[in-house]
Amino acid sequence: MEPKVKEGINGILILFYFLVGGIAVISEYLEDHFLTYISKPFLMPVLFFLYYLNSGKRNNVFILALFFNWIANIAFVAATKDTVYFGSLFFLLYRIAVVYTLVERITFPKMMPFLIGCIPFFFIYITVANLVNAEIENGVYLFWVNGVFMIFLGGFTLANYILNNNKVNTLLLISTLLFTFIQFIVTINLYYLTILIFRPISLAMFVVAQYLLYKAILSMDHKRMLYNNTFSGV
């Protein structure tokens, strides 16, 4: 594909991603379920095409993660306790795939920085758990497992950022922080205190967080391809 054509398509897809994301945020604020159903499910497919277009060495696990996230998004649209449970299951699969992708590609930090990095995420999660634990009922085990992965990912990204605050680690940390606050807001809104503005705020953060994660994975793909080409004599 011609570079100019590829650049043009890339720009259109990015614009479309944030346009769809903006429509989804507005629909959440207006509580327009029809508009949400025709906007939010397009986010992950657009991101998939962006990734497919731009990555020279595609990561199949990340593509699978996008698929899990897409299923979770569809389930979260209804926002009932049953669909949230189903969506949380697929979001857990998404988080496992993301953790695998990052650990497989980024050197694991030393234990002490990692444990220190886990501390703020642990306290955020414990705060949420204390507020909603009695209301979760049959989803309590899934809630705790999601929390373990959230704390692990938070400690991993924060420790790597402290040790080496390059572009990839910065993008990953911001993305992880946004995902952490999303879980905090969504859980509080569903089980503890319902406030209208919570859902559009969490969705806006989701749109940005997922895009930043895509950019981080894309940067890692380019670095790996450059490394392979260098050592293969290409």
N, C-alpha and C positions, 0 to 999 in steps of 0.2 A: 504494500500500500504506500502511495506517495506520502512523504512526510507532511506536506501541507494539508492533504485530505485527512490524514490521520489526526493532525492537530485540530482541524475544524470539527471533526466528529467528536473528538475528546471534549472540546469546548462546549458543544451542543449537549452532550451527555451530562457534563457537570452542571450546566445551567438547568437542564431538565430535572436533575436530581434535587437541586435546591428549590426549584420551582414546585415540584411535587411535595417536597418536604414542607415548604411554606404553606401550601394548600392544606396539607394534613394538619399542621399546627393550627391554622385558622379554623378548620372543621372541628377540631377538638374544643377550641374555645367557644365556638357557636353551638357545640353539641349536635352537629349535623352528621348523623351516623352514615347517611348515604354518601356524603362527600368523603368521609373517612374511608369507607369501604372501596371507593374508586381512586383513592390517592395513596394511602399508606402501603398497600400491598405492592406498589410499583417500586418502592425504594430499593429493596434488595436486588431485583432484576436489573435495574439501571446500574447499580454499583457493580454487579457481576459483569455487565457488558463493558463498563469502564475498566475493570481489572483485566478482562480478557483482551481488550484492545491494547492496553499499555504494558502488560507484563510479558517480558520476553521469555521468562522461565516460570511458568505458572505453578502455583502451589495448590495441589488438589485438595489438601486438607482445609485450606482457607476457603476454597470454593464450596466445599461441603459445609463449612461453618456458615457461609452466607445462606445456603439452602435451609439449614436449621433455623437461622434467624428469621428467614422469610416465613416459615411455618409458624414460628412463635409470634411474629407480628400479626398474622392473620387471626390467630387465637386471641391475642390481646385486644383486638378491635372491639369485640363484644364486651370485654371487661367484667364478666360475671366471675364468681369464685371458681366455677368448674372450668371455664375456658382459660382463666388465669393460671390454674393448676396445670392444664395441658400445655399452655404456652411456656410456663416456667420449666417444664420438663424439656421442651425443645431448646429453650434458652440455656439450660444447663448443658445440653449436648453442644450447643454453639460455643459456650464458654470453655468446655473441655477441649474442643477442636482448636480454639484460639490459644489456649495455654500450651497445648502440644506444639503448635506452630512456632510460638515464641521461644519455648524452651529448647526446641530442636535447632533453632537458628541463632539464638543469643546465648552467650556464655553465662552460666548460672553464677550469680554473685556469691561472695563468701557468706558464710552462715550468719555472722553478726550483723552486717548491713541488711541482709534479707530480713532477719527477725526484727530489727529496728524499723524497717520499712513496713512491716506488717502491723505495727502497733496502732497507727491512726485508723487504718481500715478495720482493725479488730474492734476498736472502741465505737466506731460508727455502726458497725453491724450489731454489736451487743446492745447499743441504744435502741436500734430498731426492734431487735428481738424482745427486749423488755416491754416495749410498747404494744406489740401485736401478737406475742407468743400464744396468748389464751384464745385468740380469734382465728388462728390459722387452721386448727383442727386437723383434718387428714392430710394437709399439705405441709405439716411441720417438718417432716424428714427431708422433703425436697427443699424446703426453705433453708435448713441448716446446711445441706450439701452445697447448695448454691452459694451460701455464705462462706464456706471453706474455700471454694474456688475463687470467690471475690477477694478474700483476704490474701490468698496465695498470689493472685495476679497483682494485687496492689503492692504487696511487699516486693515482688519480683521487679516490677516496673520502677517503683520508687528507688530501690537499691541501685538498679542499673543507671538511673538518672543521676543519682548522687555520685556514683563512681565515674560516670562518663556521660555528661549532658550534651550528647550529640543530637542531630536532627531526629533520628529514629527513636531514641530513648525519650526525647522531649514529646514527640507525637504520641508515643505509647502511654506516657504518664498522664498527659492531659486527657486522652481518650479513656483511660482507666478511671480517673477521678470523675469524669462525667458519668460513666456507667455506674459508678458507686453511688453518686447522688441521685441518679435515676432510680435505682433500686430503693433507695431511702424514700424518695418522694412517692413512688408508685405504691409501695407497701403501706406507708402511712395513709395515703389517700384511700386505699382500698379497705384497710382493716381498722383504722383508728380515727382519722379526721378527714372528711371529704371536703375539699375546697376546689372550686371550679378551675382556678388558674393552675393547679398542680399538673393536670394532664397535658395542656399545651406546653408548659415549661419543660416537662420531662421529655416530651416528644421532640421539642426543639433541641434539647441537649443530645438526644439519641441521634438525630440527623447529623449533628456536628461530630459526635463521638465516633460514629461508624465511618464517617468520611476520613477522619484523622487516622483511624486504625487501617483503613484501606491504603492511605498514603504511606504509612509506616511499613506495611507488608510489601508494597510496591517498591519502596526504597531498598528493602532487604533483598527482594528478587533481583533488582538491578545490580546490587553489590555482588550477589552470588554469581550472576551471569558474567560479570566483569572478572571476578576471581577465576572462574572456570576457564574463560577464554584466555586469560593471562597464562595460566599454568598448562593449557593445552597447546599453546603456541599459536593461537588464532590471532 
